[in-house]
Amino acid sequence: MRTSRASKDTAKVLQALSPPGRRQTRSASGANILREFAYNGGTGAEPAASSDDDLSSLSSVATVDMEDLLEPPAKRRKSKLASVATSGSRSTRRVPERMIEKPVKNESISPKAKAAKAPRKVPARKIKKEDGSHTVEPPSNWETIYDTVKKMREENPTAPVDTMGCAELYWRASSPRDKRFQTLIALMLSSQTKDTVTAVAMQRLHTELGEAPDVAKQEPVIKQEEDVEKPTKDSTLNLENILAVPPERLNQLIGTVGFHNNKTKYIKSAALILRDQYDSDIPSTAPELMKLPGVGPKMAFLCMSAAWGKHEGIGVDVHVHRITNLWGWHKTKNPEETRMALESWLPKDKWHEINKLLVGLGQTVCLPIGRKCGDCDLAGMKLCKSEIKGLASKRKKQDGTIGVSKVEDGEEKIKIEGEEE
């Protein structure tokens, strides 16, 4: 069996310190071995004469630890117990350092922690009360968003809806009854049609509906300019002329609007209903207006607001539906769901203006394709959930040319005029 050097030296020491046996030869050999470990034992000097009794005692051995008598091994092996004790002592010494460093590290807030502290964009949600009823809590920061957009629109009223919206297309010199009818016709023509196109079609109905087709075609441009300077005449757009005009002629006058064939049928049918059931006037309630062909909730509520001055609901079109979802106010699938969601929490004093407000925003800044987030006052405020970062507004460069910065994180890339790709 193989033993280490340390174990051999230990055996020698124990053998030297053991009491003498029966044979003197063992005592002599033990004495000789003990001399090797005595003070100056290896110097070669003759030791003093001593008796066997002295050799058997420890008086002649230096009073030092036994570990000092043994030669250290060439390479020490650390036991598992020693390593555990050493690591434990080191960890004990480092604990105060770690305790001091931790508060310093926590002082610097990581980007993720900052993002967590930012205000969350919470949509409108239904809350159940103790009595079992439900109430709808508005979305977070909706008032800040609404007031910011309203101020921005008031400072820059350049959207087509501001001058050519359906509420602005009635003839100023007409009677109140004819104004209400003209507002209804403008709303029926506006479906799936731009405001500029609707305004052109309404202008033709105001001026050409009661004239013969051949006269309207042969009318020179100079005569039209002269008519502008003359005193305002009565509009030709009224219920009686709509009933009298042939469908083909009406379709020709509104041929620029979308789905003009269907709209011609709807207008002719609605005129008959108004004459027979409503004393040649439009209904004064939204449910009655929705009974007319081609009239839905959006048209009915907008007509009630513009024609009768009654704000019974919110007129929600594609712009209102799209923008409110971009803001994160709700998650709805169609304009009708958006209308019901808005009416559940939006104050009634804002029902009549939110349509024009957001339609104008959607026509100028928050476009369906290529939103101009850099032109919006909400940019950088962390209020719009769908803001395109990195998009700047139009600006005048040093050489005098006008350019539009490209979208870095958005959907499209716009080239700046005068710059190379």
N, C-alpha and C positions, 0 to 999 in steps of 0.2 A: 504494500500500500504506500503510495506516495504521500510524503508529508512536507510541509513547508519548513523553511529555515527557522522561522520564529518558534514553531512547535518543538523543533529539535533543541534549540537553546533553552527553552523552558523546561524541557525534560532534564537537561543537564543540571540546571539550578535545583530542581526538585530532588534530583538524585543526590546532589551535594548536601542539601539541607536535611535529608532524611537521617534518622538515628542509625548508629552503626549496627551492623548485623553480627552474626556469629563469627564470621570469618574476618580476620584482620586485613586480609588483602583488599576487601571491599572498602574498608575504612581508609586504607592508604590511598586507594584509587580515588575515593571521594575527596580526600584531602588534597590530592594533586589537582583534581578538577577545581576545587574551591580556590586554590591558589591562583588559578588563571583569572579569577574575578576579583581577587583581593587588590587593595591599593598598592600600586607599583608592582603588581604581580607579573606583569610582562616586561619589566625593565631589566631583568637578569640579575638583580641583587639577591643575595642569600637571605632568606627570611630568618627571623630569630627562632631559636629552638623553642618548641612548645610541646606540650604533652598531648596525648590523645584526647583528653577531656577538653582542652582548649580548642582543638580542631572541631570537636562536635558541637561547639557553641557558636553563636553569631557575633561574639565579641570581636573576632578578627575581621569581620566583614564590614565594609563601610555602610553606614546607615543611610542608604539612598533608596529610591523607589526601584522596584524590580524591573520596571520598564526601561530605566536608565542603564541597567546592566546588560540589556540585550542590544545588539547592533540593529539599527533600523533597516528594514528590508529595502531592497533596491527600488521597488515600486510599490507604493501603498495602494491598497484596494479599499475604496470607500464602500462601506456596507449600506444597505438600504435604509437602515435605521439612522445612520449618520447623515445620509442625504436628506431624509425627511426632517431631521432636526435642524440641519443647516438651512434648508429651504424655509422651514417654519420661522427660524430666527430672522432670516432676511426679509420675509414677508412682514414680520412684525415690525422691523425697522422701517419698511417702506409705507406702511399704512398711514402714518401722519402726512407723508408727501402726497399721497393720492387724495386724502381728505382735503388737503389745501388746494389741490389743482382742480378738483371737480367744480366748485363754485365759479372759478374763473372761466372754465370752458362753457359753462351754461350761460354765461353772460352774453356770448355771441349767439344770436338767434339764427338758425339756418333758414334758407329760403322756404323750405317746406313748412317750418313753424310760422313764418310770416304769412304764407298763403292760408294757413289754417286760421290765423287771427283775422284775416280779411272778412268783411261782412258777406254772408252767404246770400245768394239770390234765390229767395224762397218764393215759389209761385203762390197764387191764391189757393187756399185750402179750406175745407169745410170742417167746422168744429162743433161737436155735440155739447149742448148745455146740460146742466143738471136736471132741468125739467123735461128733457127728451127732445127739445127743439134743436134746430141746427142754425148756425150762423156761419157766414163765409168771411174769413180773415183776408184782407187785401194782400197782394204781393208786397214784398219788402221794397222800400225805396220808390214806390210807384209815384208818390207825390213829387219827389225830386225830378224824376224822369219827365213827368207830365209838365211841370212848370218850366223845365229847361227847354223842352221842345216847343211849348207855347210861346215862350219869349223869343226863341230863334225864328219861329214862323212869323211872328209879328214884326220882327226887324227886317225880314226879307220876304215879303209876300209876292213872290214871282211865280208861284205854281199856277198851272193852267186852271186848277179848280177855283182859285181865288177870283178869277174874272170870267171864266167860262163854265163854272159848275152848273149843275141842274137848277140850283136855287137862284141863279143869276140870269137865266135865259128867257124869262117872261118879258112880255112887251110892256114897257113902262106906262104907256097911255091907255092900256086896256082896262076894262072893268074888273072888279075883284073876282067875279065869277069866271071870267075868261083867263085871268092870271092863274087861278087855281088849276084850270084845265090845261093851260100851257105848261105849268110846272109838272103835271102828271105826264104829258106827252114827252117832255124833255127827259124825264126819268125812264120812261119806257124805251126811248131811243138810246139811252146811255149804256144799256147792258152790253158788255163785251165790246165797247167802243171808247175811244179816247175822247176826252173833253173837247179838244179842238175840232174833231170830226163832228161830234154832236152839235157843237155851236154852229157850224156851217149848215148842217141840215135844218136846224131850227130857224136860221136866218131865211132860208128858202121858204119854209112854211109860213113865216111871218109876212113875207113879201109876195110870194108867187102862188099861194094855195088857191086864191080866188080868181086867178087869171087863166086865160086859155093857154094851152100848151104852145101853140104856134106863136102867140104874142110874146110869151116869155123867152122863146128861143131867139126871136128876131130883135129883142131889145138890145140896143147898142150899149157899149160901155160908157160912152159920154153921157147918155141919159141917166144911167145909174149914179154917176158922180153928181149930176145936177139934182137928183132926188135927195141926196144926202144933205144938201144945203137947204132944201125946202123944209117947212114945218113938219114935225112928225105926224104921220098919218096913222090911222088905225091899222092894227094887225089883221091879216087875213086868216090867222090861226084861231079858230073858234069851233065850238061843237057843230054848229050848223054847216060850216064849210067842210068839215071832216065827213059829215054824213052825206054831203052832196058830191064830193070829189070821187071820181072813179078809182077803183083800187089800183089800176095801172098807173094813173097819174100820181097817186100818193106814193106808190113804190118808186116811181122815177124821182120824185123830190127827195126821198130819204135813201136813195140808192147807195150813198157813200158809207152808211153805218153798217155795222155787222149784223148779219141775219135779217136784212131788210125785208125779205119776203115774208118771214114769220111775223115780223113787227107790223107789217102792213095789215095782216089779218087780225092781229091783236088790237090794233088801234081802231079798226072799223067795227069789230065786235064790241069793244068797250064803249064806243060812242053810242051804239044802240042801247046798251044796258043803262047808260047814264040818262039817256033821253026817256026811257020807258020806266025806270025804277027810281031814279034819284032827281027827278024834276030838272034835268039838263045841267046838273051840278055834280061834283065829285063827292063821294061819301066822306063823312066827317069822322070816321073811326077807322083804325088800322084793320080790324078784322073784315070790315066791309070792303075796304080797298083791296085786300088780298083775294077777294072773290072775283075781281076783274081778271080777264085773261092776260097773262104775261106779267102780272104784278106779284112780286114776292115780298117777304118780310122787309128786306132792305129798302125796296122802293116805297113800301107802305109807310114805314116809320120816317123816312126822309121826306115823303110827301106831307105827312102830318105835321112835321116840324116846319117845312118851308111854306106850305100852302095854308095851313090852319093855325100855325103857331103853337101846336100842342106837342109836347115831348113825351110820348108814350113808350118809346123804345129807342134802341140804338141801331142806326143803319150801318151794318157791317158789310163791307165789300172785300175784295181780295187784298187791298192795301192794309186795311185795319186788321184783317185776319193774319196776314203775314208778319206785320211789324210787331204786333203784341206777342206773337209766338217767338219772334227773335229776341224780344226783351225778356222772355222767360216768365211772363205773367201767367201763362197757362199752357197746356199742351192739348190743343184741339185739332180736329181733323177737317173741319169745314167752317165757313163763315157763320152758319146758324149756331153751331156749338160755341163759337167765339162770342156771338151776341148774348147767348144765355149766360156764359161765364162772366162777361163784363157787367151785365145788368144785375148780377147777384151781389156785387160789391162796389161798383163805381157809383159815386154820388150822382143824383139825378140832375143836378145843375150842370153837369158836364156831358150829358147824353146828346144834346143838340150840337155840340161843337167838336166832339172827338172825331167824327167822320171827316170833316173838312180839315181838321188838324193833321191827321195821319195820312189822308190822301195826298195833301200837299207835300208832306215829308217824303212819301213814297214816290212822288213825281219828280222831286228835285234832288234829294240826297240819298235816301234809303231805297235805291232803285231795285227792281226785281233781279236785274243782272248787272254786276259791277257796282256794288254799293260804294258810295263816296264817304267812307267813314271819317276821312280827314276833314271833311266839310261839316261834320256834325258836331254840335256842342257837347254831345255826350262822350266824345272821344277822350280817352285818358281818365275818365271818372270812375271806371270799373262798375258802371251801371248797366250797360248793354251787354247781355250775355254773349251775343254773336258779333261783337266788334272785331273787325279785321285789323290786326295790329300791323304797323309798318306802312300804312296807306296815308299819304299826305295829300293836302288839298292842292288846287291849282296855284301856281306861284309864278311870279315874274323873275326870270333869271337875270344875270348881270348883262348879258348881251341883248336884253330887251325882248326875247322870245318867251312865249308862254308854254309851260310844260306841265305835265302831270306825272308825278312820281309813280313808280310801278309798285304793285302789291307784292310784298315779300311773303306773307303767310296766307294770302287770300286765294281766290279762285282763278283770277285772271291776271295777266301781265300786260301793263299798258306801257307803250314806248314813249319816252319823252321826246318832244319835238326838238330837232337839231342835234340829237345825241346819237352816237353810233352804238350798235348792239354789241 
